[in-house]
Amino acid sequence: MDKSTKNIGLSISNIDIPSKFFLAPMAGYTDHVFRSLCRDFGAGLLVTELVSVAALSRKISRTYRYMQYQEKEKPLSLQLFGDNEDEYKKSIEENDLSFYSFIDINMGCPTKKVVKNGGGSALLTDTDKMISILKAAKSASKIPVSVKIRLGYSRGEGGYIERALALKEEGCAFISVHGRYATDMYRGTADWDSIAEIKQALGDFIVIGNGDIKTKEEALKAFETSKVDGIMVGRAAVGCPWIFQELNSIFDESINYKKISIRDLTIKHLKGCAELYGETSGVHFMRKFVMKYLGYTDLDKNKKVEFMQCESINDVIKLLDKFNIN
Ligand SMILES: Cc1cc2nc3c(=O)[nH]c(=O)nc-3n(C[C@H](O)[C@H](O)[C@H](O)COP(=O)(O)O)c2cc1C
């Protein structure tokens, strides 16, 4: 591994990305508050939660909540999903997307709601349709368009190299590959051997690998065996945004580690959520993150549960004080 500082990031379509470790889009988690915390710790490309082109093309107001961002998030990618070419074009042409560095098309989401409407991983069953959607988005977009895929819809069906090659040939900016099939949902383990095959087949084309990376050791092994250009990290970053500084240290041993304070992080995250969702909803929304943050303390289960009763920022701060969480 080349550990010189200049290689900590990568450049795609002339856009400088500060780290080879991207934050995976995760609906219900990766709002601008959490993404910004990850950027503070050195995350590379950030991606919004998935945004429906059916809604965006009709300018449905609540859709714009998923598109909010903070200045520090640049470079940020906007992830779109849907199965209708005209809706992609309309969404891209009729909305101000100038802050975003990429549009990413979701061709991997396995959830019923998305698949039954022909979007997400349903597209993996029809390469012509994948390409037609990529073409439509590219024809409307002033910014580069990337695609996030899984290996396929059902395990054993093959075709992942052909699909990836087709995306490359159609001028996709880069692809991110989650090493599972849609029918796996999140079961089993990500298949990095297949990701490696895709990278090998695509040569210089940028491939970002994704799936199950939780530690620096796993990331190093994934880079060495698959030769991917970057790695996208999802679940391991939830409640642990500082994972990015540890991962970045693979390429830069002199990295300046920021000190982690569970108390400060929890309060900062909480305040951001209160601003975005309103105080009560923000505090409720934060419960899943608070439990993860508390996992890094030696607080026992009964005390952790007390945090689940909090209704305000002050309630949380009082408990942090009571249990001496720093
Ligand atoms: C709660 C949750 C929400 C997700 N939402 C999205 C999404 O909006 N768009 C997307 O492309 N992938 C989504 N994913 C998949 C992740 O981006 C990623 O591919 C997957 O979690 C595997 O990476 P990991 O093992 O590092 O978590 C989601 C995953 C989870 C767990």
The ligand as a Gaussian input file, in Angstrom:
#p B3LYP/6-31G(d) Opt

LIG

0 1
 C      -30.571000       1.026000       7.047000
 C      -29.963000       0.975000       5.679000
 C      -30.396000       1.855000       4.708000
 C      -29.841000       1.812000       3.416000
 N      -30.238000       2.728000       2.489000
 C      -29.643000       2.745000       1.270000
 C      -29.942000       3.764000       0.317000
 O      -30.736000       4.683000       0.561000
 N      -29.305000       3.700000      -0.879000
 C      -28.405000       2.720000      -1.185000
 O      -27.852000       2.705000      -2.299000
 N      -28.074000       1.766000      -0.297000
 C      -28.659000       1.783000       0.919000
 N      -28.270000       0.858000       1.841000
 C      -27.164000      -0.086000       1.538000
 C      -25.822000       0.524000       1.984000
 O      -25.512000       1.662000       1.220000
 C      -24.691000      -0.509000       1.817000
 O      -24.639000      -0.887000       0.477000
 C      -24.873000      -1.743000       2.698000
 O      -25.273000      -1.383000       4.010000
 C      -23.601000      -2.605000       2.747000
 O      -22.534000      -1.858000       3.271000
 P      -22.043000      -2.046000       4.822000
 O      -21.831000      -3.511000       5.036000
 O      -20.802000      -1.229000       4.918000
 O      -23.172000      -1.533000       5.689000
 C      -28.840000       0.867000       3.110000
 C      -28.405000      -0.017000       4.114000
 C      -28.944000       0.035000       5.373000
 C      -28.439000      -0.920000       6.434000

